């Protein structure tokens, strides 16, 4: 178990030759940036680890003192082509069919994901990057088997964002150190995954061919200081490519607990490029658990019993909207995990009703738009928000420095059934990853790396605080969550999944490996956002 790693660094194949297998001229563009930005990325990772260690010792994130970012007279001017972002549809960039369907859905924005919903394998990463280029040029197609025809991207003003992988992730490119004449301290041939993704996309862009502006989504940031990394990278790429300053635009996700205290400073540090902030609530929930992992009062209820208007989300929603609108930026709400299913009318109706209620809540809090993942959700989401946005309707938060850690007391339920559902989900999600799927529809919920991380952390904290946290069984009896109980639940849920397969199905072996990886990630404390 100790030797089994759940999430390995994305690595190009052994046969990879950077001079032959990367686009002509890319290395000349990439290597100087790698030498400058990868060491800074490694320093950021070290600072993050120190911050998490401090939180577990009781020194939790807090608001920063007043500064030019919070008291100065500055604002963000949104381009004319980006006034309406009432819905941003999101999905894995490596799925050409889904990309085309999202772009043809009528959504004002579409985010093509190279991170949480794309399987962490080289071939999927490269396929995703190629799809991004084709989408930006309006050239991506897929073959519709049902209609026996090719489907193209319809011409539209949809804003396309590419979510690069976050600064917590690295990329191994065999032969990189020799080419860069450098020695990595952590691991041979290591580069920043964020850097690689942004450079591959930006290098492949021909401005004259673009049908959509070049925009990125920045994930997993943990401090306002990290905005300088992205700002400097965008500036340098613009300079090298001969683009005007501010040509590259971006949105940024608030997915970590520390960043919630530094949102205005983050916007300020990235003000020439950023369009707004998005509350990535599933990763944010995972981060909230992670930074409060040593606190028994922060043992999370069963995930699907936590209401969308729980205080730790509402307080952050109100602060995010207030900050963004005061500075002229978008405030975008999060993803609704319950997913529509046309083959299941009852589930379909429930999913769309939940979506409408959730997005109405976000609109009422002042948000300008939302995230969705299915074309059937687009119009419902769009209809909940005023056109084109609510930025001019300023809703100053009552507290500039509100409590962003209200404890989840009196909220939801803590049950062994919830733990069992978590175990079953992480096995099935990891099985999907082993089959090349970065996101899987499970029991009506779209599960990706963010929700997998929530469940792993939820299980870990229930074991850690088992003597002080009551979790009940189906009869209402308290059930202490020992490591032995968790192993038994993994055994039982694996057996159910395998026994449901046809005899001799090779997926049985994949499920067993998925179970081993998922449990090892919890046992080995692999709870970072990877």
N, C-alpha and C positions, 0 to 999 in steps of 0.2 A: 504493500500500500504506500509506504513512504517513497518508493522509487517511481511511483506512477504519477506523472504530471498531467493535469487536466488541460492546460492551455499552453501550447508551445509557441515560441516565437515563429512568426511566418518566415519561411525560408524558401528561397528559390531552389529549383532542383539541383542535384549534384552535377548534372551535365551543363548547368547554366554557365554561359560565357558572357559577361557583361558587354564586351565589345561587339559580340555578334547578336545577342538576344535582346538587347535594348535598342530603341529607335536610333538611327544614325544621328550623331551629334548630341544625343542626350547626355552622355557622360561629360562632355565639355561644359554643358549647362549645369549639371547636377553636382559634380565633384567640388567645385568651390563653395557651393551652398552647403554641402554635406560637411566640409571641414569647418565651416562657421557655425552651423546650427545644430549639428548632432551633439557636440560637447555641451551646448547650452541646454538641450533636451535632457541629457544625463544629469545635469545639475538640478533641473526642475524635478526629476524623479526623486533625487536624493532629498530635496526640500519637502516633497510630498510625504515621503516616509517619515521624516522627522516630525512633520505636523500631525500625522496620524498617531505616532508614538506619544506625542505630547497630549493629544486628546484622550488617549487611553489612560494617561496618568492624571487626568483631571483638568488639563488646560485646553478647554474646548474653544472652537472658533468664536470670535467676537467681531463687532463692527470696528472699522478703522477710525482713527480720529479725523476730524474735518480737514479738508484739503482743497486745492484748486478744483479737483474733480467734483467735489460735493458743494462747493460754495461759489465757484466761478460761473461766469455768464457764457455758456457755450451750448451749442446744439448740433444735432445731426440733421442734415437735409436729405430727405429721401428722393431718389430719382423719379422722374415722371413715370417711367416704366414699372415702377414698384410702389404704387400707392395702394393697391388692393392685394392683400394676402389673407383673405378670410378663411382660406383652407390651404394647407400645404400637405399634399399627399406624399406619403413616404413609402419606400420599399427598397429591396436589395437591387443594387446596380447590375448584378450578374444575371438577372432574369429579364431577358429582352422582351418577352411577351408582356410581363407586368409593367415594365418601363413604358412601353408603347401605350398600354391601356391607361396608365396613370396620366400620361401626357395628353391622351385623347379624352380624358374624363371631364374636361372643363375646369379643373382645379386651377386657381390663380397661381399656385406654386407647386412644384414637385421637387422632393428631395431624393436624389439617387444615392443610396447608402453603400459605402465601402467598409462600414464598421460593424455595428451590432447585428444587423440582419443578413450579413453576407458571411458565408462560411470562411473561416480563417485558413484558407489554403491558397497557395500561389496561383493556381490556374483560375480560381474564382476571382481573385484580386485583379488579375490581368484582363479577364473577360469583362469585369465590371468597368475598368478604366476604358476599354475599347467601346463598351456600350455608352459610356458618358460622352466620349468624343462624337460618336455617331448621333446621339440624341442632341447635343449642342449644335450639330450641323444640320439637324432635321433629316437625317438619312437612315435612322434605325428602322428596321422592319422585322416582323416575325411571321411565321407561316401558321395560319389558323387551320388546324386539321378538320374541325367541324364544318367550316365553310369552304375548305379546300382552296384557300386563297392567301396571298400575301397581304399583310396589313401594315400600312405605313403610318408615320406620325403626321397628324393633321397640322397644318400651319396654325399657330396660335401665339399669343403674347404671354403664355405661361412662363414664369420665372423658374429656371432650373438651378437647383443647388446641388453640389456634390458634397456629401459628408465624408471628409477624410478621416482616417483613423486618428485617435487622440494621442496626446503627448506621452501617455503612459505606455504606449506600444512601440516596439522596435521592429525593424525589418532586417533580416540577414540576406546580404547579397554576396555570394561567394566571389572572392577575388577583389572585393572592394578595398580592403586595406592596402593591398599592393598597388592598386591604381591611385589611391589617394595619398600614398606614402605616409600612412598614419598607423598608429597602434591604438586599438580600442582597449579601454581598461576593463570593461565588463565581459565582452565576448568578441571573438574574431569576426570581422566583416559586418559589424553592427552599424545600422543607421537608424535615424528616426523614421518611424512609419508615417507620421504626419508629413514630414518633409518629402518622403518618396511619393506619397499620393498626390500632394499638391503640385510637385514638380512634374510628375508624369502627365497630369491633366493639363497644367499650364503650358508645358512644352509642346504638347500635341495640338494646341489651339492655334488656328489660323484666323485672326480677327476678321478678315474679309469674308470668311465662310460662315461665321457664327450666325445662327438664327435666334440665339438667346444669349443674354449677357453672361459673363463669367462670374459665377457666384459659388461660394463655399459655405458649408456648415461646420462650425468649430465645436467639437464635443469634449466633454470630460474635463474642462478647465477647473482648476482649484484655487486660483488666485488672480487678482488684477494684474500682478506682475507678469503672469504668463501671457497676457495680451500683447506685451512688447515683443515676444517671440514671433507671434503671428503677424503683428504690424511690420516688424522689420523684414520678415520673409516676403510679405506681399509687396512692400516697397522695393525690395531688391529684385524680385521677379519682374515687376513693372519696369524697372530701370534696364535690366538686361534685355527684356523683350521690346523695349522702345515704346511702351504704353504710357499714357498720361498717368499722373499720380491720382490714385483713387479709382483706377480702372477696375481692379478686383474688388468685389463686394462680398460681404459675408453676413451670416446670422451666427449667433452663438447660443449654445445650450447651457442653461443653468441646471447642471446635473449633479453637482457636488455640494455638500453642506457648507464647506468653507467659502465657496464662491457666492453663496446667498448673502454673505455679509459684505461683499465687495463688488456688487453689480454695477453701481454707478462709476466706480473707479475703473472697472473693466471696460465699460463703454467709452470712457474718456480716453483711455490709453489706446483704443482702437477706433477712435471717432472718425478717421478719414476713410474707413472701409466698412464699418459695421452698419447694418440696417436695423438690428433689433435683437432682442433676447427671446428665448423660448424656454418655458418651464418643462424640462424633460423629467417628468415626475416619477417615472419608474426607476430610472437610475438615481434620481434624487432620493427616493425612498430607501434604496439600497445604501446610498452614502450616509443617510441619516442614521440608519442602523449601525453602519460600520464605525462612524465616529462616536457613537454612543454604546459601542459593544460592551464596554465594561460596566454599564449602568443597568441593573436589573429592572429598573422602572421603565426601560425602553424596549422591553421584549414585545415585539410587534404582534398584534392579533393576526388571525388567519387573513391572508392578503385580500381575499375576495369578500371579506366582511367589513373592510375599511371603507367608509363612505367617501365619495368624491369631495365632500365639503369638510373633511376633517381639518382641525385647526392648524396643524403644521403645514398643510397645503394652503389653506385660505390666507393665513398671515403672509406667507411668501407670495402668493398670487397678488395680494393687494400692494405689497411693497414693490414687486417687480413692475406692475402696471404704473404705479406712481412715478417710479424712477424713469422708466422708458418714455412715458408721455411727457414728463417735464423736460426731457432732452430731445423730443421729436422722433423717437425711435419706436419701432413695432414692439408690441408685447404679444407673443404667440403662446397659446395654451398647449397642453400635452395630448398624448395619445389615449384614446379609449380602447382598452384591451379587448373587450367583448366584440366579437367579429361577426358580421352578417354571413348567412349561409342560405342561398336560394333554395337548396335542396331540403332545408328544414324550416318550414314556414313559421313554426312556433319560436325557434331560436332566432330566426331572421327578424321577426317582429320585435322580440325582446331586445335584441342587439341595437336595432335602429331607435327604439324608444329610449334606451339607456344613453345612446349617443346624443340624441336631441336634448335630454335633460342635462347631461354633462356639459355640452357646448353652450347651452343657455346659461348655465351657472357661470361659465367662463366669460361669456358676453356680459352678463350682469355685473361681473367684477371689473369690466372695462377692457378686457382683452380685444385684440384686433382680428384674431383668427385662431385656427386650431390645427392640429395634426390629425390626419386619418390615414388608413392604410388600404381601403377598398373603394373602388369607383362608386359603389352604391351609397357610400357615406358622404360623398362630396356635396351634393345639393343640400342635404339636411344640415350639414355643418355650415355651409355658406349662408343659409337662410337665418342662422341664429345671430349673425353679426351685422351691424349697420355698414352700409357701403359708403366709402371704400375702406374706412377705418374709424377708430374712435380716439385718435391721437389728440385732436383739438378739444375733446371733452375731458378736461383735466380733472382727475379725482385724486387730490392730494391725500396721501395716507395720513391717518390721524397721528400715527407715530412714525417718525423717521427711523427710529431704531427699535422696532418691535421685537417681541420674543419669537424667535424662529425655532425654538425647541420646546413648544408646549407638549407635555408628556401625553402619550396616547392612552390616557385613563378614561374608563367608561366608554370605550370605543370598540366595537366589534366583539369577536369571540376568540378564545384561545383553546383549540381542541386538538385531540390526536387525529381527528379526521382532517384537519387543516395541515398537520404535519405530514400525514400520509399523502395528501394531495400534492404537497411540495415535493416529496420524495418521488412520486410518480411522474411529476412534471419534469424534474431535472433529469431523470433517466430518459424520458421520451425526447426532451429537447436535445440532449447530448447524442442520442441515437440519430436524430435528424441531422446534426452537425456532421457525424461520421458518414452520413449519406449525402453530404454536400449542401445541406439546407441550413442557412443561418437563422431562419425563422420558421416556426411550425405552428399550424392551427391545431390546438389541443383543447378538447372539451369546450369549444366555442370561444377560446381565448387565443389571441395571437401572441405566442411566446418567443422572445428572442433573448439575446445575451443579457439585457437589462433585467427582465423578469426572472431569468435563471439565476442571476446574481442575488435578487431579492430572496428567492427561496433558499439558496445555499446559506445566506446570512441568517435567515429566519431559523433554519434548523440549527445552525451553530450557536445562536444566542439562547435557544431553548435548552440546549445541552449545557451550556456554560452556566446558566442561571437556574438550573433545574430545582435547586433546593429553595428558591425564593419565589418562583413563578408557578402559579397553578395552571395546569393545562389538563382538561378533563376528557374522559373517554365518552363513548356514546351513552353511557348510563349516568354521566355527571360525576363520575369518580375521578379524583385527582390522579394523574399518571405522570410520574417523574421521568423526564427525558434523558435517560442514560445513553452512553454510546452503544451499549448492547441493544437497547430498544431501537435505536436508529438503524443499526445493522439488520435487525429483524424486519423492520419495515422495508428496508431495501430488498431483503430476500423475498418477502411476500409480494411486493409490487412487481419485482422482476419476474417472479413465477407467473403472476397473472398475465403479464405482457407476453411472455414466451409461450404460455399454454394456449393463448388465443391465436397463435400462428399455425399455419398448416404444418403437418409433419415434415421434417427435413428442410424447412425454410431457412436459408442462410442468414436471415435477419435475426435469428435466435442468438447467434454468436455476436452480432453487432450490438444487440440489446445488452448482452452480458458485459461486453467491453464498455458500453455506455454507462452501465451501472457502476462498474469498477472505477471509471474515471470520475463520475459524479460524486461518489462517496469519498474517494480519495481527496477531491478538492476541498471537501468539508473537513476531513480528518487532518489534512496537511495545511489547513488555514489558507487555502488559495481563494481569498475573498476580495482581492483587488478587482477593479473594474475591467477584467479581461476574460 
